[in-house]
């Protein structure tokens, strides 16, 4: 049993941030499905899904995040996770893991706030017939639009077609507009909350401003608090300590990520067109 647990931990540690998010979504789905099977209804999952009423949200504020990891339909979950996997691969190759997580989480938060705001602004409107909000769609769309807005002219291939990344973002928004007048208008409003967050985040990030910096501070706070519970050992040398004892493959991966970081810093300061052809080619290969 100990070996199995260790093996699972080792495999999870090798996943990128989006693959871990996908695992969490599937685990929560199967756990909640088990609860629904025994209860016969979704009433027991109200503590995870986001209610429409602001007064109810105040009582369960965590649902502004947890709704984004909750799915009642397997097809809904599967579609969101497939899209997240393919776009998440490019995102993880181009940006640091903490940025990936911040865009996704803030996309969910922005989508949830948009959903609650619109319902309470128009309480007698179409959202009046919509139930609690669930699904990762807002976070997924925030990730996609961030990529499209940050690297709009990056070429992507779809079968035999090749076109700039920005057209994917434009097509997504246009295809979502009719949903504002459908029975799933609440979910569509959350989508637009994710679109806005992804676009705004990318615009600010190009200026060198990270609007999700506060998440780093929250993570650091909990990491620091946790580390105080453990014995601290002094390191013999700080210089290149992260590379000591590493295999060649890990060293190459570290060097490659450093090159990507330098290129992205250059883009944020001078724009994509300031890159040399070699840098553009390297960034394009890294995004595949």
LOLUM-408955 format. One line per field, with one value per atom (N, C-alpha, C): residue number from 1; x, y, z; atom name. Coordinates in steps of 0.1 Angstrom, whole numbers, plus 2048, in hexadecimal, padded with zeros to 3 digits. Each point is the difference from the previous one (the first is absolute). Layout:
N
n: c(NUM;...)
X: c(X;...)
Y: c(Y;...)
Z: c(Z;...)
atom: c(CA;...)
//
This chain:
288
n: c(1;1;1;2;2;2;3;3;3;4;4;4;5;5;5;6;6;6;7;7;7;8;8;8;9;9;9;10;10;10;11;11;11;12;12;12;13;13;13;14;14;14;15;15;15;16;16;16;17;17;17;18;18;18;19;19;19;20;20;20;21;21;21;22;22;22;23;23;23;24;24;24;25;25;25;26;26;26;27;27;27;28;28;28;29;29;29;30;30;30;31;31;31;32;32;32;33;33;33;34;34;34;35;35;35;36;36;36;37;37;37;38;38;38;39;39;39;40;40;40;41;41;41;42;42;42;43;43;43;44;44;44;45;45;45;46;46;46;47;47;47;48;48;48;49;49;49;50;50;50;51;51;51;52;52;52;53;53;53;54;54;54;55;55;55;56;56;56;57;57;57;58;58;58;59;59;59;60;60;60;61;61;61;62;62;62;63;63;63;64;64;64;65;65;65;66;66;66;67;67;67;68;68;68;69;69;69;70;70;70;71;71;71;72;72;72;73;73;73;74;74;74;75;75;75;76;76;76;77;77;77;78;78;78;79;79;79;80;80;80;81;81;81;82;82;82;83;83;83;84;84;84;85;85;85;86;86;86;87;87;87;88;88;88;89;89;89;90;90;90;91;91;91;92;92;92;93;93;93;94;94;94;95;95;95;96;96;96;97;97;97;98;98;98;99;99;99;100;100;100;101;101;101;102;102;102;103;103;103;104;104;104;105;105;105;106;106;106;107;107;107;108;108;108;109;109;109;110;110;110;111;111;111;112;112;112;113;113;113;114;114;114;115;115;115;116;116;116;117;117;117;118;118;118;119;119;119;120;120;120;121;121;121;122;122;122;123;123;123;124;124;124;125;125;125;126;126;126;127;127;127;128;128;128;129;129;129;130;130;130;131;131;131;132;132;132;133;133;133;134;134;134;135;135;135;136;136;136;137;137;137;138;138;138;139;139;139;140;140;140;141;141;141;142;142;142;143;143;143;144;144;144;145;145;145;146;146;146;147;147;147;148;148;148;149;149;149;150;150;150;151;151;151;152;152;152;153;153;153;154;154;154;155;155;155;156;156;156;157;157;157;158;158;158;159;159;159;160;160;160;161;161;161;162;162;162;163;163;163;164;164;164;165;165;165;166;166;166;167;167;167;168;168;168;169;169;169;170;170;170;171;171;171;172;172;172;173;173;173;174;174;174;175;175;175;176;176;176;177;177;177;178;178;178;179;179;179;180;180;180;181;181;181;182;182;182;183;183;183;184;184;184;185;185;185;186;186;186;187;187;187;188;188;188;189;189;189;190;190;190;191;191;191;192;192;192;193;193;193;194;194;194;195;195;195;196;196;196;197;197;197;198;198;198;199;199;199;200;200;200;201;201;201;202;202;202;203;203;203;204;204;204;205;205;205;206;206;206;207;207;207;208;208;208;209;209;209;210;210;210;211;211;211;212;212;212;213;213;213;214;214;214;215;215;215;216;216;216;217;217;217;218;218;218;219;219;219;220;220;220;221;221;221;222;222;222;223;223;223;224;224;224;225;225;225;226;226;226;227;227;227;228;228;228;229;229;229;230;230;230;231;231;231;232;232;232;233;233;233;234;234;234;235;235;235;236;236;236;237;237;237;238;238;238;239;239;239;240;240;240;241;241;241;242;242;242;243;243;243;244;244;244;245;245;245;246;246;246;247;247;247;248;248;248;249;249;249;250;250;250;251;251;251;252;252;252;253;253;253;254;254;254;255;255;255;256;256;256;257;257;257;258;258;258;259;259;259;260;260;260;261;261;261;262;262;262;263;263;263;264;264;264;265;265;265;266;266;266;267;267;267;268;268;268;269;269;269;270;270;270;271;271;271;272;272;272;273;273;273;274;274;274;275;275;275;276;276;276;277;277;277;278;278;278;279;279;279;280;280;280;281;281;281;282;282;282;283;283;283;284;284;284;285;285;285;286;286;286;287;287;287;288;288;288)
X: c(808;7F8;809;80B;809;806;804;807;7F6;7F3;7F6;7FE;7FF;7FE;80C;80C;80C;801;7FB;800;7F6;7F5;7F6;805;807;806;80A;809;80A;7FA;7F6;7F9;7F9;7FA;7F9;80B;80B;80B;805;7FF;805;7F6;7F4;7F5;802;7FD;800;7F4;7FF;7F5;7F2;7FF;7F3;7FC;80A;7FC;7FC;806;7FB;7F2;7FD;7F3;7F6;803;7F8;7FD;80B;7FE;7F7;801;7F8;7F1;7FE;7F2;7FA;807;7FB;7FD;809;7FF;7F3;7FE;7F4;7F4;800;7F5;7FB;80A;7FC;7FC;805;7FC;7F2;7FD;7F3;7F5;805;7F6;7FC;80A;7FD;7F5;802;7F7;7F2;7FF;7F4;7F9;808;7FA;7F9;805;7FA;7F5;801;7F6;7F4;804;7F5;7FD;808;7FE;80C;800;80C;800;7F6;7FF;80C;806;80B;80D;800;80C;7FF;7F7;7FE;80C;808;80C;80B;7FF;80A;7FC;7F3;7FC;7FD;800;7FF;7F1;7FA;7F3;7FF;7F4;7FE;7FF;7F9;7FE;80C;803;80C;7FF;7F4;7FE;804;7FE;804;80F;805;80F;808;7FB;807;801;7F6;800;80A;802;809;809;809;809;80A;803;80A;7FA;7F3;7FA;804;805;805;80C;806;80B;7FC;7F9;7FE;7F6;7F7;7F7;808;80C;808;807;7FE;805;7F5;7F4;7F4;7F8;7FD;7F9;7F5;7F4;7F5;800;804;800;80E;802;80D;804;7F6;804;805;7F9;805;80E;803;80D;80A;7FD;809;804;7F6;803;809;7FD;808;80F;801;80E;808;7F9;807;806;7F7;804;80C;7FE;80A;80E;7FF;80C;808;7FA;807;805;7F8;805;809;7FE;809;80E;802;80D;808;7FA;808;802;7F6;802;80B;800;80B;80E;801;80D;805;7F7;803;802;7F8;800;802;804;802;7F3;802;7F4;7F7;806;7F8;7F7;805;7F8;7F4;803;7F5;7F5;804;7F6;7F8;807;7F9;7F6;803;7F7;7F3;803;7F4;7F7;806;7F9;7F8;807;7FA;7F5;802;7F5;7F3;802;7F5;7F9;808;7FB;7F9;806;7FA;7F2;800;7F4;7F5;804;7F6;7FA;809;7FB;7F7;803;7F8;7F2;800;7F3;7F7;806;7F9;7FC;809;7FD;7F4;800;7F5;7F3;800;7F3;7FB;808;7FB;7FD;806;7FD;7F3;7FD;7F4;7F9;7FB;7FA;7F4;7F9;7F4;803;80D;804;800;808;801;807;809;807;7F7;7F4;7F7;7FC;801;7FD;80C;80C;80C;804;805;804;80E;805;80E;80A;80B;80A;80A;804;80A;808;80C;808;80D;80A;80D;801;7F5;801;806;7FD;805;80F;806;80E;807;7FA;805;801;7F5;7FF;80A;802;80A;80E;803;80D;802;7F5;801;801;7F8;801;80D;805;80D;80B;800;80A;7FD;7F3;7FD;803;7FF;803;80E;807;80F;808;7FD;807;7F6;7FA;7F5;805;80C;805;808;800;806;7F8;807;7F9;7FD;7F4;7FC;7FB;801;7FC;7F4;7F6;7F4;7FE;804;801;809;7FB;808;7FF;7F8;7FF;809;806;809;7FB;7FE;7FB;805;7FF;804;7F7;806;7F9;7F4;801;7F5;7F3;800;7F3;7F8;807;7F9;7F9;806;7F9;7F4;801;7F5;7F5;803;7F6;7F8;808;7F9;7F6;804;7F7;7F4;801;7F5;7F6;806;7F7;7F9;805;7FA;7F4;800;7F6;7F2;7FC;7F2;7FC;80B;7FD;7FB;802;7FA;7F1;7FA;7F1;7FB;808;7FC;7FC;7FC;7FD;80D;80B;80D;806;7F8;805;809;7FE;808;80E;801;80D;808;7F8;807;805;7F9;804;80D;801;80D;80B;7FD;80A;806;7F7;804;808;7FD;809;80E;801;80D;807;7F8;806;806;7F9;804;80D;800;80C;80C;7FF;80B;806;7F7;804;807;7FA;805;80E;800;80D;80B;7FD;80B;804;7F7;803;809;7FD;808;80D;800;80D;80A;7FB;809;806;7F9;806;809;802;808;7F9;7F2;7F8;7F9;803;7F9;7F5;7F3;7F5;7FD;806;7FE;80B;808;80B;7FB;7F4;7FB;7FF;7FE;7FF;80D;80B;80D;802;7FC;801;7F8;7F4;7F8;807;805;807;80D;807;80C;7FD;7F5;7FC;7FE;7F8;7FD;80C;809;80C;809;801;809;7FB;7F3;7FA;802;7FF;802;80F;809;80E;805;7F8;804;7FD;7F8;7FD;80A;80A;80A;80D;80A;80D;808;806;807;80F;805;80E;807;80C;808;806;800;806;80E;808;80F;803;7F9;802;7F3;7FE;7F4;802;80C;803;7FD;7F7;7FB;7FB;7FB;7FB;7F5;7F8;7F5;804;80D;804;809;804;809;7FA;807;7FB;7F5;7FD;7F6;805;7F8;803;801;807;801;7F3;7F6;7F3;7FA;801;7FB;807;80D;808;7FC;7FE;7FC;7F2;7F7;7F3;801;809;802;805;80A;806;7F6;7F8;7F5;7F6;7FC;7F6;806;80D;807;800;802;800;7F2;7F6;7F2;7FD;804;7FD;807;80C;807;7F9;7FB;7F9;7F3;7F8;7F4;802;80B;803;802;807;803;7F3;7F6;7F3;7F9;800;7F8;806;80D;806;7FF;802;802;7F6;7F8;7F6;805;7F7;803;809;7FE;807;80F;804;80E;808;7FA;808;807;80C;807;7F9;803;7F9;804;80C;804;7F8;7FD;7F8;7F2;7FA;7F3;7FE;80A;800;801;809;801;7F3;7FA;7F3;7F5;800;7F6;802;80C;803;7FD;802;7FD;7F1;7F8;7F2;7F9;807;7FA;7FE)
Y: c(7F4;80C;80D;7FF;80B;803;7F5;801;806;7FC;805;80F;804;80E;809;7FA;807;801;7F6;800;80A;801;80A;80E;802;80D;804;7F7;802;804;7F9;803;80E;803;80D;80B;7FE;80A;804;7F6;802;807;802;807;80F;807;80E;805;80D;806;7FD;800;7FE;7F1;7F7;7F2;7FD;807;7FF;805;80B;806;7F6;7FA;7F6;7F4;7FB;7F5;804;80C;805;800;805;801;7F2;7F6;7F3;7F9;802;7FB;805;80E;806;7FB;7FE;7FC;7F2;7F7;7F2;800;808;801;805;80B;806;7F7;7F9;7F6;7F5;7FC;7F6;806;80C;807;801;804;801;7F2;7F6;7F3;7FB;804;7FC;809;80D;80A;801;7FD;801;80E;80A;80D;808;80D;808;809;7FE;80A;7FF;7F4;7FE;807;805;806;810;805;80F;807;7F8;806;801;7FB;801;809;800;808;80E;80A;80E;804;805;805;80D;804;80C;80C;7FE;80B;805;80D;805;7FD;801;7FD;7F2;7F6;7F2;7FE;808;7FF;804;80A;805;7F5;7F7;7F6;7F4;7FF;7F5;806;809;807;7F7;7F5;7F7;7FA;801;7FB;808;80C;808;7FA;7F6;7F8;7F2;7FA;7F1;7FD;809;7FD;7FD;805;7FE;7F2;7F9;7F2;7F6;804;7F8;7FE;7F4;7FD;7F5;803;7F6;7F6;805;7F8;7FC;7F3;7FB;806;802;806;80E;807;80E;800;7F7;7FF;7FC;7F6;7FB;80A;808;80A;80B;805;80A;7FB;7F4;7FB;7FD;7FC;7FE;80D;80A;80D;806;7FE;805;7F9;7F3;7F8;805;802;804;80F;809;80E;801;7F7;801;7FB;7F7;7FC;80B;808;80C;80A;802;80A;7FC;7F4;7FB;801;7FE;801;80E;80A;80E;808;7FC;808;7F7;807;7F9;7FA;7F6;7F8;809;80A;808;809;805;809;7F8;7F3;7F8;7FE;7FE;7FD;80D;80C;80D;803;7FF;803;7F7;7F3;7F7;803;802;803;80E;80A;80D;800;7F7;7FF;7FA;7F6;7FA;80B;807;80A;80B;805;80A;7FB;7F4;7FB;7FE;7FC;7FF;80D;80A;80E;806;7FD;805;7FA;7F3;7F9;806;801;806;80E;808;80E;802;7F9;801;7FC;7F5;7FB;80A;806;80A;80D;803;80D;7FF;7F4;7FD;7F4;801;7F4;7FB;807;7FB;7FC;800;7FD;7F1;7FC;7F2;7F8;806;7F8;7FB;805;7FC;7F1;7FA;7F2;7F7;806;7F9;7FB;7F4;7FA;805;7FA;803;7FE;807;7FF;7F5;7F8;7F6;7FF;7FC;7FE;808;7FB;807;808;802;807;80E;808;80E;800;7F6;7FF;7FC;7F6;7FB;80C;807;80B;80C;802;80A;7FC;7F3;7FB;802;7FC;801;80F;809;80E;806;7FC;806;7FD;7F3;7FC;808;801;807;80F;806;80E;803;7F7;802;7FD;7F6;7FC;800;80B;800;7FB;802;7FD;7F2;7F9;7F3;7F7;7F9;7F7;7F3;7FB;7F3;7F8;7F3;7F7;7F8;7FF;7F8;7F7;7F4;7F7;806;804;805;810;805;80F;806;80C;807;80F;805;80D;806;80D;807;7FC;7FF;7FB;809;80D;80A;7FC;7F9;7FD;7F5;7F8;7F6;808;80A;808;807;806;807;7F7;7F4;7F6;7FB;7FE;7FC;80A;80C;80B;801;800;801;7F4;7F4;7F4;800;807;800;80B;809;80B;7FA;7F7;7FB;7F9;7FB;7FA;809;80D;80A;800;7FB;800;7F2;7F6;7F3;7FC;7F4;7FB;7FF;800;800;80E;80A;80E;803;7F9;802;7FB;7F4;7FB;808;806;808;80D;806;80C;7FD;7F5;7FC;7FE;7FB;7FF;80E;80A;80D;807;7FC;804;7FA;7F4;7FA;807;803;807;80D;808;80D;7FF;7F6;7FE;7FD;7F6;7FC;80B;808;80C;80A;804;80A;7FC;7F3;7FB;801;7FC;800;80E;80A;80E;805;7FE;804;7F9;7F4;7F8;805;804;806;80D;806;80D;7FD;7F3;7FC;800;801;800;7F2;7F9;7F3;803;7FF;803;7F5;7F5;7F4;7FF;80A;7FF;7FD;804;7FE;7F1;7F8;7F1;7FB;805;7FC;802;80C;803;7F6;7FD;7F6;7F3;7FB;7F3;800;80C;801;800;806;800;7F2;7F9;7F2;7F7;802;7F8;803;80D;804;7FB;800;7FB;7F1;7F9;7F2;7FC;808;7FD;802;809;802;7F4;7F6;7F4;7F5;803;7F6;804;7F7;803;806;80B;807;7FC;7FC;7FD;80A;804;80A;7F9;807;7FB;804;7F7;802;80B;800;80B;803;80D;805;801;801;802;7F3;802;7F5;7F4;802;7F5;7F9;807;7FA;7F6;801;7F7;7F5;800;7F7;7F2;7F6;7F2;7FE;80A;7FE;7F8;7F9;7F9;80A;7FB;809;805;7F6;804;80B;800;80A;80D;7FF;80C;807;7F8;805;807;7FA;805;80E;800;80D;80B;7FD;80A;804;7F7;804;809;7FE;808;80E;801;80D;808;7F9;807;805;7F8;804;80D;800;80B;80D;7FF;80B;806;7F7;805;806;7FA;806;80E;801;80D;80B;7FB;80A;804;7F6;803;80A;7FE;809;80E;802;80D;807;7F8;806;7FB;7F6;7FB;7F4;7F8;7F4;803;80B;803;803;802;803;7F4;7F4;7F4;7FD;7FA;7FC;7F3;7FD;7F4;7F4;7FF;7F4;7FF;80B;800;7FC;805;7FD;7F1;7FB;7F1;7F8;804;7F9;800;80B;802;7F7;800;7F8;7F1;7FC;7F1;7FD;809;7FD;7FF;807;800;7F4;7F8;7F4;7F5)
Z: c(800;800;800;808;801;7F2;7F9;7F3;7F6;800;7F7;803;80C;804;7FB;801;7FC;7F1;7F9;7F1;7FB;807;7FC;802;80B;803;7F6;7FC;7F6;7F2;7FC;7F4;800;80B;801;800;806;800;7F3;7F6;7F3;7F7;804;7F8;800;7F5;801;807;802;808;7FA;7F3;7FA;801;7FE;802;80E;80A;80E;802;7F9;801;7FA;7F5;7FA;809;806;80A;80B;806;80B;7FB;7F4;7FB;7FE;7FB;7FF;80E;809;80D;807;7FF;806;7F9;7F3;7F9;804;802;804;80E;809;80E;801;7F8;801;7F9;7F6;7F9;80A;808;80B;80A;803;80A;7F9;7F4;7F9;7FE;7FF;7FE;80D;80B;80D;804;7FC;804;7F6;7F4;7F6;7FB;804;7FC;802;7FB;801;80C;809;80B;80A;800;80A;7FB;7F3;7FA;800;807;800;806;808;807;7F6;7F4;7F6;7F4;7FC;7F5;804;7F7;802;7FF;80B;7FF;7F9;7FB;7F9;80A;80B;809;807;800;807;80F;806;80E;804;7F6;803;7FE;7F6;7FD;80D;807;80C;80A;801;809;7FC;7F3;7FB;7F6;804;7F7;7F8;806;7F9;7F3;7FE;7F4;7F4;802;7F4;7F9;807;7FA;7FE;80A;800;7F4;7FC;7F5;7F4;7FE;7F4;800;80A;801;801;7FE;802;7F3;7FC;7F4;803;7FB;802;7F4;7F4;7F4;7FC;7FD;7FC;7F3;7F6;7F3;802;809;803;805;80A;805;7F6;7F8;7F6;7F6;7FB;7F6;806;80C;806;802;804;803;7F4;7F5;7F3;7FB;800;7FC;809;80D;809;7FE;7FD;7FE;7F4;7F5;7F4;801;805;801;80C;80B;80B;7FD;7F7;7FC;7FA;7F7;7FB;80B;808;80B;809;804;80A;7FA;7F2;7FA;7FF;7FF;7FE;80D;80B;80C;80C;80B;80D;805;808;805;809;808;808;7F8;7F5;7F7;7FA;7FC;7FB;80A;80C;80B;803;800;803;7F6;7F3;7F5;801;803;801;80C;80B;80C;7FF;7FB;7FF;7F5;7F6;7F6;806;809;807;809;807;80A;7F8;7F5;7F8;7FA;7FB;7FB;80A;80C;80B;804;801;804;7F5;7F4;7F5;800;803;801;80C;80C;80B;7FE;7FA;7FE;7F6;7F5;7F6;806;807;806;80A;808;80A;7FA;7F4;7F9;7F9;7FB;7F8;807;80C;807;7F9;7F8;7F9;7F2;7FC;7F2;7FE;7F5;7FC;80A;808;80A;80B;800;80B;7FF;7F5;7FE;800;802;800;80E;802;80D;804;80A;805;7F5;800;7F5;804;7F6;801;7F3;801;7F3;800;7F9;7FF;7F4;7F8;7F3;801;80B;801;801;808;802;7F3;7F9;7F3;7F6;7FF;7F7;803;80D;804;7FB;801;7FB;7F1;7F9;7F1;7FC;805;7FC;805;80B;804;7F5;7FC;7F5;7F4;7FC;7F3;801;80B;802;802;806;803;7F4;7F8;7F4;7F4;7FD;7F6;7F2;7FC;7F3;7FF;80B;801;7F7;7F6;7F7;806;7FE;805;7F4;802;7F5;804;7F7;803;7F3;801;7F5;7F5;7F4;7F6;800;809;800;80A;7FD;809;801;80C;802;80D;802;80C;80C;80C;80C;803;7FD;804;7FA;7F5;7F9;808;808;809;80B;806;80A;7FB;7F4;7FA;7FD;7FA;7FD;80C;80B;80C;806;800;805;7F7;7F3;7F7;801;801;802;80D;80A;80D;801;7F7;801;801;7F7;800;80D;808;80C;80B;7FE;809;801;7F5;7FF;801;804;802;80E;802;80E;808;7FA;808;800;800;800;80C;80B;80C;7FE;7FA;7FD;7F5;7F6;7F6;806;809;807;807;806;807;7F6;7F4;7F5;7FD;7FF;7FD;80B;80C;80B;7FF;7FB;7FE;7F4;7F5;7F5;804;808;804;809;809;809;7F8;7F6;7F8;7F8;7FA;7F8;808;80B;809;806;804;806;7F6;7F3;7F6;7FD;7FF;7FE;80B;80C;80B;801;7FD;800;7F6;7F5;7F5;805;809;806;80C;803;80B;80E;7FF;80C;802;80B;803;809;7FB;809;809;7FE;809;80B;802;809;80E;804;80D;803;7F5;802;804;7FA;804;80F;805;80E;809;7FB;808;800;7F5;7FF;809;7FF;808;80F;804;80E;805;7F9;804;7FF;7F6;7FF;80B;804;80B;80D;802;80C;802;7F4;800;803;7FA;802;80F;807;80E;809;7FA;808;7FE;7F6;7FD;805;801;804;7F4;802;7F6;800;7F5;7FE;7F8;804;7F8;7F4;7F5;7F4;800;7FA;800;7F6;7F5;7F6;7F9;7FE;7FA;7F1;7FC;7F1;7F9;7F6;7F7;808;80D;808;7F9;7F8;7F9;7F5;7FC;7F6;804;80D;806;800;7FA;800;7F6;7F7;7F6;7F4;7F9;7F4;7F4;7F5;7F5;7FA;800;7FB;808;80D;809;7FE;7FE;7FE;7F2;7F6;7F3;801;808;802;807;80A;808;7F6;7F8;7F7;7F6;7FB;7F6;806;80C;807;802;803;802;7F3;7F5;7F3;7FD;803;7FD;809;80D;809;7FB;7FA;7FB;7F4;7F7;7F4;804;80A;804;807;807;806;7F5;7F6;7F5;7F9;7FE;7FA;809;80D;809;800;7FD;800;7F3;7F5;7F3;7F5;804;7F7;7F8;7FA;7F9;7F4;7F9;7F4;802;80D;803;800;800;800;7F3;801;7F4;7FA;7F4;7F9;808;805;808;80D;806;80C;7FD;7F5;7FC;7FD;7F9;7FD;80D;809;80C;808;801;807;7FA;7F2;7F9;803;800;802;80F;809;80E;802;7F8;802;7FA;7F8;7FA;80A)
atom: c(N;CA;C;N;CA;C;N;CA;C;N;CA;C;N;CA;C;N;CA;C;N;CA;C;N;CA;C;N;CA;C;N;CA;C;N;CA;C;N;CA;C;N;CA;C;N;CA;C;N;CA;C;N;CA;C;N;CA;C;N;CA;C;N;CA;C;N;CA;C;N;CA;C;N;CA;C;N;CA;C;N;CA;C;N;CA;C;N;CA;C;N;CA;C;N;CA;C;N;CA;C;N;CA;C;N;CA;C;N;CA;C;N;CA;C;N;CA;C;N;CA;C;N;CA;C;N;CA;C;N;CA;C;N;CA;C;N;CA;C;N;CA;C;N;CA;C;N;CA;C;N;CA;C;N;CA;C;N;CA;C;N;CA;C;N;CA;C;N;CA;C;N;CA;C;N;CA;C;N;CA;C;N;CA;C;N;CA;C;N;CA;C;N;CA;C;N;CA;C;N;CA;C;N;CA;C;N;CA;C;N;CA;C;N;CA;C;N;CA;C;N;CA;C;N;CA;C;N;CA;C;N;CA;C;N;CA;C;N;CA;C;N;CA;C;N;CA;C;N;CA;C;N;CA;C;N;CA;C;N;CA;C;N;CA;C;N;CA;C;N;CA;C;N;CA;C;N;CA;C;N;CA;C;N;CA;C;N;CA;C;N;CA;C;N;CA;C;N;CA;C;N;CA;C;N;CA;C;N;CA;C;N;CA;C;N;CA;C;N;CA;C;N;CA;C;N;CA;C;N;CA;C;N;CA;C;N;CA;C;N;CA;C;N;CA;C;N;CA;C;N;CA;C;N;CA;C;N;CA;C;N;CA;C;N;CA;C;N;CA;C;N;CA;C;N;CA;C;N;CA;C;N;CA;C;N;CA;C;N;CA;C;N;CA;C;N;CA;C;N;CA;C;N;CA;C;N;CA;C;N;CA;C;N;CA;C;N;CA;C;N;CA;C;N;CA;C;N;CA;C;N;CA;C;N;CA;C;N;CA;C;N;CA;C;N;CA;C;N;CA;C;N;CA;C;N;CA;C;N;CA;C;N;CA;C;N;CA;C;N;CA;C;N;CA;C;N;CA;C;N;CA;C;N;CA;C;N;CA;C;N;CA;C;N;CA;C;N;CA;C;N;CA;C;N;CA;C;N;CA;C;N;CA;C;N;CA;C;N;CA;C;N;CA;C;N;CA;C;N;CA;C;N;CA;C;N;CA;C;N;CA;C;N;CA;C;N;CA;C;N;CA;C;N;CA;C;N;CA;C;N;CA;C;N;CA;C;N;CA;C;N;CA;C;N;CA;C;N;CA;C;N;CA;C;N;CA;C;N;CA;C;N;CA;C;N;CA;C;N;CA;C;N;CA;C;N;CA;C;N;CA;C;N;CA;C;N;CA;C;N;CA;C;N;CA;C;N;CA;C;N;CA;C;N;CA;C;N;CA;C;N;CA;C;N;CA;C;N;CA;C;N;CA;C;N;CA;C;N;CA;C;N;CA;C;N;CA;C;N;CA;C;N;CA;C;N;CA;C;N;CA;C;N;CA;C;N;CA;C;N;CA;C;N;CA;C;N;CA;C;N;CA;C;N;CA;C;N;CA;C;N;CA;C;N;CA;C;N;CA;C;N;CA;C;N;CA;C;N;CA;C;N;CA;C;N;CA;C;N;CA;C;N;CA;C;N;CA;C;N;CA;C;N;CA;C;N;CA;C;N;CA;C;N;CA;C;N;CA;C;N;CA;C;N;CA;C;N;CA;C;N;CA;C;N;CA;C;N;CA;C;N;CA;C;N;CA;C;N;CA;C;N;CA;C;N;CA;C;N;CA;C;N;CA;C;N;CA;C;N;CA;C;N;CA;C;N;CA;C;N;CA;C;N;CA;C;N;CA;C;N;CA;C;N;CA;C;N;CA;C;N;CA;C;N;CA;C;N;CA;C;N;CA;C;N;CA;C;N;CA;C;N;CA;C;N;CA;C;N;CA;C;N;CA;C;N;CA;C;N;CA;C;N;CA;C;N;CA;C;N;CA;C;N;CA;C;N;CA;C;N;CA;C;N;CA;C;N;CA;C;N;CA;C;N;CA;C;N;CA;C;N;CA;C;N;CA;C;N;CA;C;N;CA;C;N;CA;C;N;CA;C;N;CA;C;N;CA;C;N;CA;C;N;CA;C;N;CA;C;N;CA;C;N;CA;C;N;CA;C;N;CA;C;N;CA;C;N;CA;C;N;CA;C;N;CA;C;N;CA;C;N;CA;C;N;CA;C)
//
